[in-house]
Amino acid sequence: MTSCPAVDGRRLNAARRLRFEHPSLRFPADPTTVRCMTSPTEFTADDAAYMARALRLAERGLYSTDPNPRVGCVIVRGGRIVGEGWHRKAGESHAEVEALREAGGEARGATAYVSLEPCCHHGKTPPCTEALIQAGVVRVVAAMQDPNPRVAGAGLKRLAEAGVATDCGLLEGTAENLNLGFCRRMRTGRPLVRSKLAMSLDGRTALLSGESRWITGPDARRDAHRLRARSSAIVTGIETVLADDPELTARLTEAPGAIVQPVRVVLDSKLRLPATARLVRNPGRAVALTTVDGASHNPAMLEVHTLPAAADGRLDLAAVIDWLGRSEFNEVLVEAGPTLNGALLRGGWVDEWIVYLAPLVLGDKARGLFHLPELTRMADRFELALKDLRPVGKDLKLTFGKP
């Protein structure tokens, strides 16, 4: 894997302009640095613009492609876009096939810009490499190599063997950020885990009585629903279900079919989840993870998976994370109380802490974010790194990661 040679001013300015004009796309900090897997091509401003378009198309599948990655494709011939496509849902056509279908005969002699290396294996759909070759595409530019071990450079290799010019690494950081969970799962077997929290200025999540509606304003709550919508699964604890009876659904104004509702997963070591719970009664998949025999004790007639217990009798969180990965969940959102969040913090299981900070004070009797053992030394404190901070309506959204 080598670094591309220094780029000219035209390409640099194009990348900066794309970052300014399309803030929803997350570009690498340094637009002059890209990684090339196939050749040290110096990309042009037009290349950058077409790839940015492919990434915007890929974003349209943000809420619907699980367990597949979000992918967009643009077919260009003679300086003109002749076909576009994006992957909508698992089992449906991939982005390259959609774009080729729109391009028709004009794909012959064209260049394809794809936000992820084309697949070269038979799954629910045929390999995209063969579709590109048969259509007569002469050049393929991929934003990044597919981390799926079944591809991992083999797609680009197959194209090169067929005489197709291949380049890779254009806007790679942006492409990776669009599929962080998929990339994490392909490389480690684990999903990307986020935990969403809402708190007051004094770090409280609810009154002593448990009342918490609403700490944040409507803009922050809408943003939280977008987090839900992009997640493969939402994980909560049984205490939260019994206390709040949440729905754990993504409620946005998107077009019908644009959102595949996340799987609702309850950590319920003793299988106390009632059949009357809203997350059980609502349409969609709900799962209980427990330490007891679900076949003999399942009053709600749920999908139940029995996992090992930790020393304290609760679910072993390592086993939970492993199960989430084996279930092909890319991005997991935790919405839980201080007990589960405290355990996740102690174990280092969360990759991103999303904290909505409201401009209000609840007092020292209100409930805190984490249940943790008393710390007697400052050296034992838990440290996080602030990754992002932005206003959301009247509240602040802070994203923390590991230092």
GIRA-V796457 format. One line per field, one symbol per residue. ss: DSSP state (~ for helix, > for strand, _ for the rest). phi: phi as a letter, one per 20 degrees, with the letter a starting at -180 (. if undefined). A space follows every 10 residues. Layout:
BEGIN
ss = ???
phi = ???
END
This chain:
BEGIN
ss = _>>_____~~ ~~~~~~~~~~ ~_________ ____>>____ ____~~~~~~ ~~~~~~~~~_ __________ _>>>>>>__> >>>>>>____ ____~~~~~~ ~~~~~~~___ >>>>______ _______~~~ ~~~~~___>> >>________ ___~~~~~~~ ~___>>>>__ _~~~~~~~_~ ~~~~~~~~__ _>>>>>>>>_ ___>>>____ _______~~~ ~~~~~~~~~_ __>>>>>~~~ ~~~~______ __________ __>>>>>___ _______~~~ ~____>>>>> __________ __>>>>__>_ ____>_~~~~ ~~~~~~____ >>>>___~~~ ~~~~~~~___ _>>>>>>___ ______>>__ _______~~~ ____>>>>>> >>__>>>>>> >__
phi = .ceffgeeff ffffffffff fcffeeeggd fedcddedbe fefeffgfff fffffffgff egdbegeefe ccbcdccmmc fdacabfebg negfgfffff fffmffffne dddcfbgffc cecfcfffgf fffffnfdbc ddfbffffgf dlnfffffff fenefccbof lfffffffcg ffffffecnd ffddcdccbe femddafgfo fbdcfeefff fffffffffe efbddbdfff ffedlfelde dceffgnfce fffeddecgd lefffefffe fffoeccddb ddfffebbfe lefccecfee feneffffff ffffffemee cddecbefff ffffffemee ecdddedeeb cdnfefeefc ecffedcgfe fedcdfebbb fcmedddddd cff
END
